[in-house]
């Protein structure tokens, strides 16, 4: 298998290839991708946005992230879990977000699952328990044994739109392992960091 190599940008810094040529993606790569987040709301946000990204470009979701944060109350699980049918129709009519009936439904279902999971350690604890303990070759896989296990654990708890590929992307984005290529300037700098209060 041929693995990708970093690309040097106009600023002279080597980055993962997908982060070169677009300012929004570059800034996300440099400040957030592979950086550990903390707290239930940030993990719920990551889980939700990864689900919305399914079948779309990540740039599309990133551009709409401010609107997602607004309509989902900054991903406060209690607030989202309490949304009713009228709220659902309002969300379906909001062109600022991805108006996908299944994905919006999943967000409301998952919010209720997040609330229920608090009785058994919470969402963050469950996700972190599935962090890889082996060395991961960056950007060489789209699923892993760990992402399959996390997917199964979340589904058992009532979550939906949490397939193994989506959970692998979550693990990359949230620094459960270092996703940056060996020659990327962010390699070794991000995992376990405090984050920027923002999410993929």
C-alpha positions as CSV (number, residue, x, y, z in Angstrom):
1,X,0.0,0.0,0.0
2,X,1.3,3.5,-0.9
3,X,0.7,6.0,1.9
4,X,0.2,9.7,1.2
5,X,2.9,12.2,2.0
6,X,2.5,15.7,3.2
7,X,2.4,18.7,0.9
8,X,4.2,21.9,1.5
9,X,2.0,25.0,1.5
10,X,2.7,28.6,0.5
11,X,3.7,29.3,4.1
12,X,6.5,26.6,3.8
13,X,4.8,24.2,6.3
14,X,4.1,20.6,5.4
15,X,0.6,19.4,5.9
16,X,-1.6,16.5,5.2
17,X,-2.7,16.8,1.5
18,X,-6.4,17.4,2.2
19,X,-5.5,20.5,4.2
20,X,-3.6,22.4,1.4
21,X,-5.3,24.9,-0.9
22,X,-8.3,25.9,1.2
23,X,-8.1,28.3,4.1
24,X,-11.0,26.8,6.1
25,X,-9.6,23.3,5.8
26,X,-6.1,24.4,6.6
27,X,-7.1,26.2,9.7
28,X,-9.1,23.2,10.9
29,X,-6.2,20.9,10.2
30,X,-3.7,23.2,12.1
31,X,-5.9,24.0,15.1
32,X,-8.3,21.2,15.6
33,X,-7.8,17.9,13.7
34,X,-6.3,15.3,16.1
35,X,-6.7,17.5,19.1
36,X,-8.5,15.9,22.1
37,X,-11.8,17.5,23.1
38,X,-13.3,17.5,26.6
39,X,-16.8,17.5,28.0
40,X,-20.0,15.9,27.0
41,X,-21.2,18.8,24.7
42,X,-18.0,18.7,22.6
43,X,-18.1,15.0,22.2
44,X,-21.8,15.1,21.3
45,X,-21.0,17.8,18.7
46,X,-18.3,15.7,17.1
47,X,-20.5,12.6,17.0
48,X,-23.3,14.6,15.4
49,X,-21.2,16.4,12.8
50,X,-19.5,13.2,11.8
51,X,-22.9,11.7,11.2
52,X,-24.1,14.7,9.1
53,X,-20.9,14.4,7.1
54,X,-21.7,10.9,5.9
55,X,-22.0,11.2,2.1
56,X,-20.9,14.8,2.0
57,X,-17.6,16.7,2.0
58,X,-16.2,17.6,5.4
59,X,-15.8,21.2,4.1
60,X,-19.5,21.4,3.7
61,X,-20.1,20.5,7.3
62,X,-17.3,22.7,8.6
63,X,-18.8,25.7,6.8
64,X,-22.2,25.0,8.3
65,X,-20.9,24.3,11.8
66,X,-21.8,27.7,13.3
67,X,-25.4,27.1,12.2
68,X,-25.4,23.6,13.6
69,X,-24.2,25.0,16.9
70,X,-27.0,27.5,16.9
71,X,-29.9,25.2,16.1
72,X,-28.7,22.5,18.4
73,X,-28.1,24.8,21.4
74,X,-24.3,24.4,21.3
75,X,-24.9,20.7,21.5
76,X,-26.4,20.7,25.0
77,X,-27.8,17.2,25.1
78,X,-30.7,18.0,27.5
79,X,-31.9,20.8,25.2
80,X,-31.7,18.7,22.1
81,X,-33.3,15.7,23.7
82,X,-36.3,17.9,24.6
83,X,-37.0,19.1,21.0
84,X,-40.4,18.2,19.7
85,X,-42.1,17.6,16.4
86,X,-42.5,21.4,15.8
87,X,-38.7,21.8,16.4
88,X,-38.0,19.0,14.0
89,X,-40.0,20.7,11.2
90,X,-38.2,23.9,12.0
91,X,-34.9,22.2,11.6
92,X,-36.0,20.6,8.3
93,X,-36.8,24.0,7.0
94,X,-33.5,25.6,8.0
95,X,-31.4,25.9,4.8
96,X,-28.3,26.8,6.8
97,X,-27.8,23.2,8.0
98,X,-28.0,19.8,6.2
99,X,-31.7,19.1,5.9
100,X,-31.7,15.4,6.0
101,X,-34.6,13.8,7.8
102,X,-32.7,10.7,8.9
103,X,-29.7,12.6,10.2
104,X,-31.8,15.2,12.2
105,X,-33.8,12.3,13.7
106,X,-30.6,10.6,14.6
107,X,-29.4,13.8,16.4
108,X,-32.5,13.9,18.6
109,X,-32.3,10.1,19.3
110,X,-28.6,10.4,20.1
111,X,-29.2,13.3,22.5
112,X,-31.5,11.2,24.5
113,X,-28.9,8.4,24.5
114,X,-26.3,10.8,25.7
115,X,-28.5,11.8,28.6
116,X,-29.2,8.2,29.5
117,X,-25.5,7.3,29.3
118,X,-24.7,9.6,32.2
119,X,-25.9,7.0,34.6
120,X,-23.0,4.7,33.4
121,X,-20.0,7.0,33.1
122,X,-21.1,9.2,30.2
123,X,-20.3,9.6,26.5
124,X,-16.8,10.8,26.9
125,X,-15.8,7.9,29.1
126,X,-17.3,5.4,26.7
127,X,-15.5,6.8,23.7
128,X,-12.1,7.1,25.4
129,X,-12.4,3.5,26.6
130,X,-12.1,2.5,22.9
131,X,-8.9,4.5,22.1
132,X,-6.4,2.4,20.2
133,X,-3.6,1.0,22.4
134,X,-1.5,0.0,19.3
135,X,0.4,2.3,16.9
136,X,-1.9,3.4,14.1
137,X,-0.5,4.2,10.6
138,X,-1.9,7.6,9.8
139,X,-4.5,7.8,7.0
140,X,-4.0,4.1,6.0
141,X,-7.4,2.8,7.1
142,X,-11.1,3.9,7.1
143,X,-12.1,1.5,9.9
144,X,-10.4,-0.4,12.6
145,X,-11.1,-3.0,15.3
146,X,-11.4,-0.1,17.7
147,X,-13.9,1.8,15.6
148,X,-16.0,-1.3,15.1
149,X,-16.1,-2.0,18.8
150,X,-17.0,1.7,19.5
151,X,-19.8,1.5,16.9
152,X,-21.2,-1.6,18.5
153,X,-21.0,-0.2,22.0
154,X,-22.8,3.0,21.0
155,X,-25.5,1.2,19.1
156,X,-26.1,-1.0,22.2
157,X,-26.7,2.2,24.1
158,X,-29.3,3.4,21.6
159,X,-27.2,5.6,19.3
160,X,-27.7,5.6,15.6
161,X,-25.6,6.9,12.6
162,X,-22.5,5.7,14.4
163,X,-21.1,3.1,11.9
164,X,-17.4,2.0,12.1
165,X,-16.2,4.4,9.3
166,X,-17.9,7.3,11.0
167,X,-16.4,6.3,14.4
168,X,-12.9,6.0,12.8
169,X,-13.2,9.5,11.5
170,X,-14.3,10.6,15.0
171,X,-11.2,8.9,16.5
172,X,-9.0,10.7,14.0
173,X,-10.6,14.1,14.5
174,X,-10.6,13.9,18.3
175,X,-7.0,12.7,18.9
176,X,-7.7,9.2,20.1
177,X,-4.6,8.6,18.0
178,X,-2.3,10.9,16.0
179,X,-3.8,11.1,12.5
180,X,-1.2,13.4,11.0
181,X,1.3,12.0,8.4
182,X,4.9,11.6,9.7
183,X,6.2,14.6,7.8
184,X,3.2,16.9,8.6
185,X,4.2,19.8,10.8
186,X,1.4,18.9,13.2
187,X,2.6,15.4,13.8
188,X,3.0,14.8,17.5
189,X,1.7,18.2,18.4
190,X,-2.0,17.5,18.8
191,X,-3.0,14.3,20.5
192,X,-4.4,14.8,24.0
193,X,-4.4,18.6,23.7
194,X,-7.0,20.8,25.3
195,X,-8.6,21.7,22.0
196,X,-9.9,25.0,20.9
197,X,-13.4,24.6,22.2
198,X,-14.4,23.6,18.6
199,X,-15.3,20.4,17.0
200,X,-15.2,18.5,13.8
